[in-house]
Amino acid sequence: MISQVSSEQVIPKWQQRAAVWVGRAVLFAAVCSFIAVPVHLFAPDVVADVEDVIEFFGIPAGHTFLSAVYLAVVGSALRRGKRAALLWVLFVFEGLWLLGRIAAVGFLSVLIANPNDPDLKTPEFEKLGVGDLEWSVASLVVTLGMIWLLWRIRGAFPARLAPGTRRLAVGVLITGLLISIAVSITLTQVFPHTLHGQKQKVGWAIFAALGQSRTTMGGDRSGHNWVGLTVGFLSALSLVIAFAIFLRSVRRVRYLSQAEELEVRRLLLQYGERDSLGYFATRRDKAVIFSPDNNAAIAYRVVNGVSLASGDPLGDPVAWPAAIQRWLAEARVYGWSPAVLSASEEAAHAYVDAGLRALAMGDEAIIDVADFSLEGRTMRPVRQAVTRAQRAGYHAEVRRHGDLSPDALQEYVRLAEKWRGAQTERGFSMALGRLGDPADARCVMVIARDSEGAVRGLLSFVPWGVRGVSLDLMRRDPESVNGLMEFMVTALVDACSDLGVHHISLNFAMFREIFSDAERVGAGPVLRLTNALLTAASRFWQLESLYQSNEKYLPRWSPRLICYSRGASLAQVLLAAGTAEGFLPAPRPWTRVDTVETAERHAIRAADGGRFNAAVREQEHELLRPVLPDRRLTEQERIRRTKLAELVAAGIEPYPVSVPRTETLERIREVNDHLPADHHTGHQVSVTGRVTRMRNHGGLAFAQLQDGLAELQVMLTVEACGPEALRLWRRLVDIGDHVSVTGEVVTSRRGELSIEATGWVMAAKCLHPLPDKRKGFTDPEARVRQRHLDLVMNPDSLRMMRHRSTAVRALRNGFETRGFIEVETPMLQAVHGGANARPFITHINAYDTELFLRIAPELFLKRLSVGGMGKIFELNRNFRNEGADATHNPEFTSVEAYQPYADYHTMRELTRELLIETATAVFGKPVVKRPDGELDISGDWPVISVHDAVSRATGVQIDSGTSCERLRELCGELGVHVAFDLSPGELVLELYDELVEPATTMPTFYTDFPLETSPLTRTHRSDPRLAERWDLVAFGAEIGTAYSELVDPVEQRRRLTEQSLKAAAGDPEAMSLDEDFLSALEYAMPPTGGLGIGVDRVMMMLTGQNIRATLAFPFVRPAPRL
């Protein structure tokens, strides 16, 4: 059973603030008393005035060690919410002071009312007057107010006392005072000063031991001040110890139980990805407190009166605040100061919202496996360390603890203890404190062995959720090779793909930002001084070395913070943290973590017959198993799933491996297309198809089957198939199901060709209702996103896919019949080139290198031409990082072909012939489909130069020599927006793109483009300002392009160098310099004609549809994630 805090009373904010100020006031009085000890020797009047002001509020002030320590202990207990301390202040401080003030007011009233009373006329009383009465009355009123306030805020002091502390505290106090009195009497006997006689010596010694060393005996006789100070210090020490024992909080020796550990592990399995330190909450020297719904928890240990948690709260962040409030409530009840070590920024916000303070502590080093690489200059030290270990014959193995034998684990535990030597075992927030426990089977061990197989180093990592590991233990043989740790970390990274690990949490570096910033140029003097101090401290606490040992891996640094209560001192929290982490010795024996007791708890778990470990494994198996998310189903979807279950219950396989099928619907229609009405052929067939319509007429059921573009009616009668088969059909078959029907080919009374079923079999059960056949499936966006449904509901879409297949086959056959060889070139390229376009960029982790999805295969195909492949073509996918519209798709199919000893004229004729052949293959004749009918594309196609086409479009004659200024004016007149730095050829291309291409209808070849727009094209043989290139345009879209290829390697290098300079200047579409291609070209490429045709654009030209309709799956913007 999980224990919880019994009291979670909500304390008003004003009471909490008032409680803080009460503690501060008493502590302030303690500080004043400490200061007054030396000051009263030379300024007694000042000390007296300060004491009067403090005592005005009922706080007993003094200038002795005893009174100072007395107030300090009470104030500290008040700051920690001790109820006993509040009652002490209420009844001892304020109650006794109240009685004194009442007596003083009464006496002064009598004195002032009877000024001539001889009994009151003493030298001491004559000094008293109305002012003293007013002071006493004011103090009385203030004391009453203090008593009222302290009683009202008693709820802010819930901390209880431990049983038996009263008797123990009294015993300690009496013993300490007796020792102090004995010392005082002894010293006074030896150093009497002005005292005479045993009565004066003993009397003064007792007073001095009780803190009243100013007392005089027999007039003005007294002992030495130093004797009073000495024994006062001893008495104060006794009081501190006694009062500390009296106010000691209840300490529950309660650690993580088995039930609680299972709950903690459940939270880690469900939410453990958030915090790399979460698994350390399973340390068995911690306690745990849960939120009311058990969906969050905080693990902690009480050290030196500090309830010390570490890492983030476990579980669902939504439940964090409730768990934090329970933890804080428990700390208030037992008088602990709450604090948190190594909280993430997210958790720190939650703690701050709960009232704690946050302070930067350091950073955690995290290696993201996907980004880790030994390449690069900055990783040279790690790379050298790994190489050094490998040359020494070292090798590493990475295993889960559960995969290691018990004997091997025990051997590793022995070696870890041996290599630790006499050093203190450190760790609380980032160490598990156990190794080899069967419950930690998911932990990962890295074992380094030397060339002889001896173990030389160990790394142990605990799970970080499911996809990460966090460093727990690091050990190495002192005689092992230098760089062993780097070698083991690298081995772990290499094994992460097999382990399913994405992130590795390494060590924590305190003050990492200071060390890092101090290395930068311009670091200020304060930063440098701080860095120097921390560097000096690193000799004792490894601050800088931890930072340096992690920084070499170039990790991602994750900030970690320390959070603490506003009522606690940071020094107290740091002392507790240092004690828990093992950096500082425990100041009191009862604050140490009892390692023997911890070992006994481990033994108890191990001796329970393995039930706990079995429960852990069962829980991990259950929670790590992928769980199908709940789906919201419509009523129709639920009905269909019910029918699916009924099919299984009836012994009918809803998704059989095969079903009877002897004929296709299309074939049956072809053979039996002209049968008379009400005719029986006697021909038994088995057909398959999707049910698209259903209707019932008493003992007769009709259904329409669809298979591809063919449809056929099916009739089911009681006489032909039997009542049971008909009942199951009506009960279990829905529109959208695939069925196999066996029966005779017949015609109905109305002449409808049908299958009269004698039996049926479910081929595949459809779990979603199809759209209404009458309304259709017409939403363009839905048709693209659900192409499968579009093909079912819209025969035109299915027909388009078949036309595309025919067209691709015709293109491929056209090249092959002309002697072209089909080849394949890489999709992933190290250099993007072949066309001016923005590429897609990806990353290959194995080599830490950027790669590009190809925008064109041109450069690789030309390298094949250099090698003598002859006539070649490639029909494949290309990618360009651009938007999708009616004519563009980021990925598209194209065919590129190269023919030696040909030019762009040859490729023009080849293109025309291929496209006419393709149209004929698709439609049976050389036509293209348009919305208003068919257009014949047989015969020759127009060939027009680009400059002539632009001249016709603008009405102004231009040629290759037209000036840049005139072309820019022309663009301005026609509203064509152009950049200021374009060349004349680029301006002509802008006019062509805006005015010529969109206005073109019938297929037209536009030739002889400006040279600067075609870096891979041969210079025109007649005009050096032009390139031998043409573009084929039809119905407003470019269909293909061809060149007389540039084979001059010197000129090609010059042009591509210009392109690379543009890329370096920020042009994302400019081609990079492909040295492999240029080097291959220098081996001589014959005169060649090159051709590129967009297959998607060909389909657009043939069918009159936009590009989305011609593609099976065009790119669509991803749907938003819910």
N, C-alpha and C positions, 0 to 999 in steps of 0.2 A: 504493500500500500504506500502511496506517495504522500509523505507528510507535508503539511502546509502551515503557514503562519496562522496562529489562532486569532490574532487581533489585527484588524486592518482598519482601525478607526481613522476617519478622515479628520485631520487637525487643521483648523482654520489658519490661513496664512499669517494673520496678525499675531496669533499665538506662537507660531514658529519663529517669527521675527523677534517677538518679545523674549522668547526663551534664549535666542542667540545673544541678545543684548545683556540679559542677566548674567550669562556666563562670561561675557566680555567684561562686565563691570567688576566681577569678583577677581578675574585674572588681572585686570588693571590695578586693583587694590594690591594684589600679590606682587606685581612688578614694583609698585610704589614702596612696598615694605622691603623688598630686596634692596632697592636704591637707598632707602632710609637707613639701612644698617651702617654703612660708612658715613653717610651725610650727617647723621645726627651728632657725630663726634665734633663737627666744627660748625654746624648750623642747626642747633636743636630747635630754635624758634620756627624756622621754615618747616621742619619736619612736623612739629606740633600743629601748625596751621593746616598742612596737608592732611594729617590724620583727622583733624576736626571735620574737614570737608567730607572725607570718606565716611567717617562715623555718622555724619548727618543722615546718611541713607541706610544706617543700620548695619554697615559692614565693619566688623572689628579690625581696625588697622593697628599696626605696631611697627617697630623698627628692629625686630629680632629675626633670626633665621627661622625660629619656630613659627612665628606668626606668618611670615612670608610663605613658607612651605605649606603651612596649614591652609592658607587662602589659595595657593596654587593647586593643591590637590582638590579642594572643593570646586574651584573654577573649572578645572579639567573635567571633573565628573559632571558638572552642569553642562559643559559643551557637548558631552556625550549622552545627554538626556537621562541621566540617572535620577530616578524618583527619590531615592534616599538622600541624594545631595540637595534636591529641592526642599525636601522636608527638613533637612538639617538647617538650611538657610532660613526657612520659614519659621521654625520653632526656636532654633538656637540663636541665629543671628538676629532676626527681626523680632521674635517673641521676647527674648531677654532684653533687647534694646527697647522694645515697647514698654516693658515693665519699668525699666530704668527711666524712660522719658516721662511715664506717668508719675513716678515718684519725684522726679525733678520738677515737673510742673506744679505738683502739689506743694512741695517744699518751698519753691520760689514764690508761690502765691502767698503762703503763710508768712514768709520772710518780708515780702513787700507790704503785706497788710499790717504787719506789726513791726515797724521799723525801730521802736523803742524798747522792744522786749530784751531784757538784759541777757537772757539765755542765748539769744541769737546774735548778740553783739560780740562777735569774735573777729580777729583780724582776717580770717579766711573768708567769713560770710560777708564782711563789710564790702568786699570787692564786687559782690553780686548785685545786680540791679534789674531794671525792666528789660534791658536789652537781652540779658541772659534768659529771662522768661520768654520773650518773643522767640528767641532762637530755639528753646526747648519745645514751645508750642508748634513752631513750624516743623521741627524734626519729628514731633509726635504725629502731626498730620501726614507728613511724608511717609513715616513708618506704617501708619494705617493704610495708606495708599499702596505701599509696597506689599503689605500682607494681602490686601485684596487682589492685587495683580498676580502675585505668586500663586494664590489659590485658584484664580481663574485659568492660569496657563498650566496647571498641573498635568493636563492631558498631553502637553508637549514634552513631558518627561516620563516616558513609559518604561524606561530600562529598569529591570528588576535586579535584585541582589542574589548572589549565589547562596544556596542553603549553607548554614554553618559559618558564614563569614563573620558574624558578630562575635561569637566566642573566640574564634581564631584571631580576629583583629584586636580584641581586648587583651588577649594573652600576649600578642606581639608587642602591643603598646606598653603594657605593664613591665614586661621584660626589658624592653628598650629603655624605659624611663629609669628603672632600677639600675641598669648598667650606667646610664648617664649620671644618676645621683651618686653612684659609687665613685665614678671617675671624678666628679665635681668635688666630693668630700676629700678624696685623696689629694687632688691638686691644691685645694684650699689649705689642707694641713701643711703642705710643703711650701706654698706661696701664699701666706695669709694676707699680705698687703697691710691694711690698717685694722684688720679684725683681731680681737683679743678674746681669748677664752673659747672653749669648745662650743658653747651655746651659740655664740655669734658665728663661728666658722661653719658649723653644721647647718645652722639656719640659713645663712647666706648661700651655702652650697646647694641646699634643696631649692631655694628660690631661683638660683641661677640655672639649675637643671630644668626648671619649669618655665624658663624663658624670661624671668624677671630679675635679670642681673643688675638692674638699676636700683634695686631695693637696698636701703641702708639699714644697718643694724646699730642700735644704741646711739642714735644721733646721726653722725655722718660717716660711720665706719662701713667699709665695703671691701670686696675682694677685687682682684685684678680683672680689667675688662677682657683681656685675652682668655682668661679662664672662663668667663661668662660666654664669650663667643664660641669657644671650643665645645663646652658641654651643651650650649644651645644648639650647635650644629648636630651633635649626637642625638639630642632629643628630637630635633626636627627630622632627622633621618628615621628615627623610630616611628614618629608620627606619619611620615610619608608611607613607610612600609605598611603600618597598621591601617591607615586610611585607604591605601590602595587595595589592600586585601578586603576591607569592609565594602568598598564600592566596586569590587570586581564583578563583572557581568556573569550571568549564567552562561556556562560553557557547555553546550551539548556536544558530546563526543559522538557525532553522527556523521557517518560517511556514506558514500554512494552505495545504496543497496542494489541487489540484483534486479529487482523490479524497476528501480529508478534508472539503472544503467540501460536496461532494455528500452525504456521510454526515451532516454537520451539518444540511443542508437537509432531509434525510429525517427526522431527529429532530424538526425544527421543524414539518414538515407533519403528523407523527403525534402529537406531544405539545405543540405550541407554544401551545396555549390556556392553559397554566398560567402562563407568565411573559411579561409585556409586553416584556421586554428581551431575549428569546431571540434575535431576528433579528440583534442587534448582535454575536452570536458569529461571524457571517460576515465580520467585519472581517478584512482580509488582512494586518494587522500583528499578528495573534495566532497562537499555537500552540494545539493542541487535543490532549487526551488522552481516550481512550475506555475504557469499562468492558470487561471481558473478552468480554461477549456483544455489544458494540457497540450496546447499547440505551440508553446514557447517555454523556455526554461533558462535559468542562469545558474551556472556552476561556480562555486566559490569556496574559499577556505578562510577561516578566521585566523589572522596572524597579528599579534600585538594589539588586539582590540580593533583590528581593521577587517571588515568583511570584504575580502579581496577576490574579485571576479577577474576573468581574463577573456580576451577575445570578445566577439559579438554575442548577444543573446542567441540561443539556439532556437530554431523553428521558424514559424511564419512571422515575418515582420509586422503583420497586422496585430499579432498577439504580443509583441515585444513590450508595449507600454504596460500591459497588465502584469507581466512577469516582473518587470522592473519595479513596479509599485509594490508588489508582494515582497520582493527582495529588500527594498528600502524599509517597508513596514517591519520586517523581521529585524533589520539592523536597529531600528528605533527601539523595538521591544527589548532587545538584549544589550543595548548601549554600544553597538559597534559603529565604527565609522565606515560607510560604504565607499569603495574605490574600485576602479576597473583598470586593468593593464591591457595594452595592445588592442584597443578598440578601433575598428575601422571608422571612416568618416561617417558612414551611414548610421552605425551604432552610436557614435558619439553624439550625433544629433538627437537620437532617442534619449540618451542619458541626460543631455543638457535640457531637453524638454521636461525631464522628470526632476530637474532642480540641481543637477550636478554641474561642476565646472569641468572644462576640457582643456588639456594642454598638450601641445605636440610632443611626441615622445621619440619618434624616429620613423624609419621606413622599412618595409618588408620587401625583400628581393624576390621577384617572381619571374620565372622563365616561361615565356609563351613558346611552346615547342615548335609551332608552325613557323615562328620567326627566328628560331635559333640556327646559327650557322657558324662554322669555324672559319669561313672565308673572311677576308678583309684584314686590313692592317691592325685594326683595334683588337682583333681576336688573336693576334699573333702569340701573346704569352700563353693563352690556353692551348692553342694549336701546338706550340712547342712542347708544353708539358705532356700533352697526349702522345705526341711522337716519341718523347723521351721514355715514357712508360712502355709504349709498344716495342721500342727497340730493346728494352731490357727484358722483353719476353712476357710482359704482364698481359693478362687477359681478364675480362670481367664477365660475370653472369648476373642477370637481373631476374629475380624470382619473387613471386608472391610468397608471403610467409606460409600460407596454407599449402603451397607446393613443396615446401621443404620438409624433410623428415624430422621427427622430434630430436633424434640424436644430433643432426646437423645444427638445428636451432640451439640446442644446449651448448654445442661447441662454440657457436658464434657468441652466445651470451658469455661464456668463459673468456673468450678472447677479448670481448669488449671490456669486461671487468679488468682483465690483465693490462690492457693498453691504457685504461684510465689511470691506473697506478694509485697514488695517494691523493690525487686531486679530488675535490669535492664534486659530487654529482649535482650538476646545476640544471635548472629548468623548472618552470612552473606553468608559464603561459604558452611555451613552445616546446615542451618535452612531455612525453607520455609517462616516463618513469618506470616502464616495464618493457621487457624484450622477451619474445618467445612465448607469449601467452596465446593459447589456442583460439581465444576469442578474437584475436587480431589477425585473422587469416588473410584479410584483404590488404594488410600492410605490404610494402614492397621492400625487398632487401637487395642491395647491390654488393656483390662479393668480388673483390679483386684478388687474383692469385698471381704468383710469380711464375717463372718459367718451369719450376719444379712442382707446381700445383699447390704450394703452401699459401694459406690465406694471409694477405698482407693489409687488407683494409676492408671496412664495412661502412655502408651507409644504410640507414633504415628510414623509411618514409611512411607516414600514416596516410590514410585516405583523406582526400579533400573532395567531399561529395563523391561523384562517380567518375568525373573526368580530370581529377587532379590528385597530386600527392604533395605532402608537406613534410619537410625534413624534421626528423625526430632525433636521430642519433648519428654521430660522425666519429668514427674511430679509425686509426691507422697504426700500423706497426712502426715504432720509431726508427727502425732500420730499413724501412721501405724506400723505394725510389722517390726522389723529389718530383712533385707534380701528380701524386697519386690521386688526390681529391679531384683535380680537374679531369683526370682520366675517368674516374668513376661517374662524375656528373655527366660527362659526355656520353658514356656508355648508357646511362639511364635515358638520356634524350633519344639515343638511337633506338632504344627498346620501347619507347612510348607508343609507337604506332601499334605494336602488338598488345600492349597493355591497355590501349584505349585512353591514354592519358594525354591531356592537352596543356596542362599547366603544372609547373613545379614551383613550390614555395621553398626558398632556401632560408638562410639565416636572416635575422633581424639586425639592422644597423641603427644604433642610437645616434642621434645628432648627425644624421647623414647629410642633411642640407648644409650644415656648417662645414663639414669636411669638403663637400663638393663645391660650395661657393668660395671657399678659401683658395681653391686651386685656380679660380678664374682671374683673368687680368682685371685689375682695378679693384680688387678686394680691399675694403676699408680697414683702418687700424683696429677698430673694435672687433671686427670679424677675425682679423689675423690674431689678435690677442686671445680671443675665445678659442680659436683653433689651436693655438699653442698650449693653452691650459688643458684642453681635451687630449691633445697629443701626449702631454705629460701624464695625464690620468690613464692613458691607454697602456702604460707600462704595467698597471695593476689590473685593469678591467677589460682589456682587449677591445676598446671602442673603435679605434681607427683601423685595426687589423681586420675586424669583422666587416667594416665597410669596404676595405680594399679587396678582401677575399671574395666578396660578392660582386663588386663593381666590374671585375674582369669578365664576367659573363654577359655584360650589357643587359641587365635585367630590366623589367618594368618595376619601378618603385611604387609601392602602395603605402600611403601614410598610415601610421598607427598613433593613437593618442592615449593619454592617461586621463581618466576622469575621477574626480574625487568630490566629496561632500563639501558644501560651503561651510559647514561647521567644524571641519577637520583641518589640521595643518598639513601642508604639503610635505613637510619633513616627516611627520608621522606616517604618511602614506608611502613615501619613498623608503623609509626604514622597513616597513612591512614588506614592500615589494622586494627590496634587496635581500631580506631574510628568506622570503618564499623562493626566490630564484636561486638562492645558494651563494650569493655574492657576499653576504654578511652573516656572521655567526648569530645564532638566536640569543637575544639578551636575557631571556628567562628560560629555564628548562622546559616549562610547560608550553612554550610557543613552538618548540621544534616539532617537525613532522616525524612521527615515530616510524622509522623505516621498518622496525621489527613488526609493528602492528600492521603496516601496509603489506608486508610480506605475508603475514598471517591471513589477511583478507584475500590475497591472491591464492593462498593455499586452500582456503575455504571454497573458493570458486572451483579450484581444480579438483577438490575432493568430493564434489557433490555428484559424482558419477557421470560427469560430463553433461548434466542436464542443462546447465546454463549455456555452455558452448553450443549445444544442440539448438537451444532456443535462439541464440544469436544467428546461427547459420540458417535456421528456418525463417527468421525475420528478414534476413538479407535476401534469401531466395524469393520471398514473397514480395518485398518492396522493390527489389531491383528488376523484377520481371516486368517487361513492358506492359502497360495497362492501356487497353483501348479506350480512347476518350468517349464519354457519353455523347451520343448524337441526338439532336432533336428531330424526331420523325413526324411527318404529317400523318394524318389518319389513314390515307391510302397506303403510305409506306408501311405503317404498322400492320395493316390488313394483309399486305403482300408477304410480309415476314411471317405472319401467322400461317398463311397458305404454304409457305416454304416448309415450316415445321410439320404441317399436315402431310405434305408430300413425303417427307422422310418417314413419318409415322405410318403411312400407307405402303411403305416399301418401295416408293418411286424415287429414284435418284434424281435430284433436281439439276445436277450438273454432271451428267454421265461422260465417260471418256469417249464414247462413240454412240451413234444412233443409226438406224437404217436409213440409207439414202441410195437410190438407184438411178434417179433422174433429177435434173434441175428443172425449175419452173420454166425457165426460158426455153429449154429443149422441148418440153411438153407442149408449150404454146406453138412452137414452130411446127411440130409434127401434126398437131390436132387443131389447127387454126380454123378449118372450114367444116367442122362436123355439124350435122343438123341438130335441132333441138330434141331433148329427151332421148339422147342416144347413149348406149352402153358399148364401149369398145372391147370390153373383156380384158383389157390390158392392165395388169396389176403393177403398181409402182409404189416406191417409197420416196417421198419428197420432204424437204425441210424448208423452213422459212420463219420469218417473224410474223406474229399475229398483229395485224394492223386494224382490223375491224371484226366485231362479233355481234351476232344477233340470234335470238331464239324464237322458235315458233313451235310451241308444244313439244312434240316428240322429235323435232328436227332442229338442229343447230347449224348455223352458218358461220364461217370465219374466212377472212381474207388473209392469205399468206403473202409475204413479200420476201424475195430473195434477190438482192441487187436491184436492178431496174424492172424485173419481172414480177408480176402478181398473179395469183391464182386462187380461185375459190375452193373451199373445203366444205363438204356436207357430212354431218354426223347424224345417223338415224339409229333408233333403237334396234331396228331389224338388222342393220349392217354391222354395227360395232358392239351391240349389246347394251343393256340398261346401266350396268356398272361403269363401263368406259365412258358413256355419255354423262352419267352423274359426276364422275370425277372431272371430266372436261369442264362442265358447267361450274363445278365447285372450285377448281384449282387453277384453271387457265385464265390469264389476264391478257389484255392488249399489251404488246411489247414482248411477250414470251417467245422464245424460239422453241418450235415443236417439230417433231418428225411424225408425218402422217402416212400411213400405209392404206392403200385402197385402189379402187378401179377408176380409170379415167372415163368420165361421163360428161354429158351436157345436161343442164337443168331443163325444166319445161320451157323456160324463156330462152334457152340456147346458150346459157353461160357455161363455158368450159370449167369443169370442176373435178375434184377428187371425192368420190364417195368412200368415206373412211371405213375401214374395217378394224382399225386400231390406231393408237397414237402413243407417242412417247415424249416426255419433256426433254428438250435438248438443253435449255438454259432458262432458268426462271429470272424474269425481269423484276427488280425490286423497286422501281420507280414508275409512276404512271407517265405515259407519253403525252405530249401536248395534244390538244384537241385537233383532230385531222381537219375539221372544217375551218377552224380559225387559222390553222397553220402555225409555223414557227418562223416568224418574219423579223424579229428584232435583230438588226445587224450585229450589235455587240454580243448578244447571247449566242448568235449563230457561230461567231468566231470562237468564243470561249468554250462552247460546248459543240465542237465540230462533230463529235460522234452522233449527237442528237440531230444536228443539221443534216447529216448524211442520211439518217433514217427518215426524217420528215420531208426533206426537199430533194426530189430526184435530180433536179438540175445541179445540185452540189455534187452528187455522186457521179453524174455524167461529166462534170468538169474534171474530177479527179481521173476519170478514165481517159478523157481527152488529153490530159497532161501526160499520163503514162504513154499514150500512143505517140504524142509529140516527141517525148524524150527518146523513145525507141526509134522513131523515124530519124531524128538527128544523129543518133549513134550509128544507125545503119548507113546513113548517108555518108558519114566520114569513112566508115569501114569499107564500103563498096568502092571508095575512091583511093584506097590504099593507105589510109591513115591508121596509125597504131595508137590505141588508147593507153595512157600512162597515168600514174598517180604521183602527186608531189605533196610535200608536208603541209598540214593545216597549221601547225605551230611553227613559227618562224622567229629566228633570233633578230632579224632586221626587217622592218616593215617597208615594203617596196612593191613595185609593179604598177602602182597607180597613185594618184594624188587623192587621198582620203584619210580620215581619222581612223586609226585602228583600235580594236579591242586589245587591252593589255591584261595579261595574266602573269602568274608567277610560278616557277617550278621550284618547289622547296628543296629538292635533292641537291640542286646546284645554286640555289639562292640567286636566280637569274630571272630577269623579265623576259617574257615571250609575247609574241603578237599572234592573234588569230589572223590568218592571211587575208589580205584585201584583194589579192590577185595572185595566180600561180605563175605569172609571166616570166619572172627572172629564173625560176627553177626550170621551166620548159625550155628557155633559151640555153641554159646550161646543158640540157639533154641534146639540143640541136648542135651545140658545139661538139658534143661527143659522138655525133654521127647517127642519131636515132632516125633521121629522115623525117617523113611526114608524121606528125604526132598531134594528138588532141587529148584534152582532159575535160570531162564533164563532171563537175563536182560543186561543192559549196564554197562560197566566199563570205566574208564578214566585213561590214563597215559600220563604224560607231556613229550612226546617224539616226534620226527619228524615222518613224513609220508614217507613211501617208498613202495616198491612192496609187502612187507609182514607185514607192521605195519601201524596202524592208531591210532591217539590219543584217539579216542573213539571207542569202539568195543563191540561186543555182545559175551557173553560167557554163558555157563551153568555150575553151580557148584552143586554137589550132595554129600550128606553124608548118609552113611548107617551104623547103629549101628551093632556091632559084625561082621564086615567085615574087610578085610585088603586090601593091595594094589593088591594082586593077584585077589581077588574078583572084584575089580574095573577095573582091566585090562580086564577081560572077559566081564564085563558089557559094557565097552567102545567098544570093538571089535564088539559085537552084535549090539549095538546102531548104529554104523557107517555103518555096512553092511545093516541094516534095512533102514537107511536114504538113502543110495545109491540106494537101490531097490525102495524106494518110489519116488525118483526123476527120475530115468531112466528106471524103470521097471525091473531091474536086478542088481545084486551086482557088478557093474563096476564103474570105474572112467574114465573120458575123458582126453586124452592127445593129444597133437598136432599130434602124429603119430597113433592115434587110441584109442581103449578102452583097459583097463587092468582089469582083473578079480581080485577082492579083497576078494572073498569068501575063507573060510578055515581058518587055523591058521596063525597068523602073527608071524614073528621072535621076539624072546625075547633075548636080549644080554645085559650083564652088561656093565656099562660105561667104566670100566677099560679094559675089553676085546675089546670093540669097539675102544678105543684110541690105544690099543696095535696093533690092525690090521691096523689102519690108519697110525701109525708111524713106524711100523715094529720093535718096541722095546717093549718087554714085561714089563708091569707095573702092579702094584696092589695097594691096599690101604696102603701098607707099603713102597712104593717107596719114597726115601728121597726128600726133597725140592730141594737140590742142583742138583740132577740128573734130576728132572723135569724141573728146570730152564734151565739147559744145553740143554735139549731136545727142549724146546721152542725156544732157541736161534738157534739151528741147523735148525729148520724147519721154521724160520722167523716169529714166533708167538710173537708179542710184548706184554709184561706183565709188570705190576707195580712191584716195587722192594719189596713191603711188603706183597705179597700174600702168603697164606698158601699152603701146598701141595694140599689139596682138591680144592682150588680155581685155582691152576695151572692146575690140571686135567680138571676142568670145562672149562678153557680157551682153552685147546687143543681140548676138545670135541666140543666147539662152533665153532672153526675154521676149524677143519678137519673132524669131524664125521657128524654133522648135515647137512652141505651143500651138502655132498656127498650121503646122503640117498635118495633112490627112493621109493621103495615099503614100505607101512606102517610097522614100526618097533618099538618095545618097548625097550627103553634103561633103564635099571634098576640099583638100588643100587648106588645112587650118594653119593659123600663125605658128611659127616655129617655136616660140617661147612657151606655148601652151602644151607642147607634146615632147617632153624630155627624152622619150624612148623611141622617137620616130626619126627616120632618115630625112635629111634636108631635101627639099624638092629639087628635082633634077633641072628645072627651068628657072625657078625663083628661089634664091637662098633664104628669103624671108619667110618661106612657107615650108610646111612639112607634108610628106606624102601620107596623108591620113584621111580617112573618111568616117563619117558617122551615118548610120542608117536610122532614120526617124520615120515613125508612122503613127498617125493619130495622136500627136502631141507628146510622144515619149520616145526616147532613144532606145533602139532595139539592139544595136551592136556597133562595133567599131573595128577598123582594121588599119594596119600600117604597112608601109615598106620599112622593115625593121632597121634600126640603126645598128650596124655591125662594126663600125669603126671604134675600137676600144679607147683610143685617145680622146675622141670627141665625146664618147659616152661617159668617160670618167669626168670630163670637164662639166658636162651637164648635171650629172648626179652630185658632183661636188657643190654646184650652185644650189641644188635642191637641199642638200644636207645643211648648207649655211642658212637657208630659209628655216629649216627645222630647228636649228640652233637659235635662231632669232625669235622663235615662238610660234611658227606656223605649224599647227598640229596636223595639217594634211600633207605637208611636204614629205617627200620620200627621204629615208636615211641612206647613207652610203653603204652599199653592200659590197664589201671587198671581195667576197667569194665569187660573186657574179662578175665583177670587173676583171678579176684574175682569170676566170674561165674564158671571158670574151677575148682576152689577149692570146688565147690559143687558136684564134681564127674561127669565126662563124660565117658560113656561106651567106650570100644574099638570100634573104628570107622574107616571105610575106607572113604577117601575123594577123590573127582574127580572134575577136571576142564577141560572143552573142549571149545576151541575157535570156535564159530559158523562161523566166517569169515574164519578161517583157514580150517574148514571142507569144506566150499564151494570152497576154493582154491584147496583142494585136489580132490574134486569131479569133478570140471569143468576144471582144468588145467589153470585157469586164475589167474592174480594177484589180490591183495586185493581190488584195486580200482574198478575193474570190478564187484566184488561181492557185493559192497555196493551201495545202492541207491544214497547216497550223501557222498562220501568220502571227507575227509578234503583236501582243496586246499588252497594255500596261498592266502590271501585276495587280490583282485585286487586293484591297487593303486587308491587313490581318486584323481579325477581331480579337 
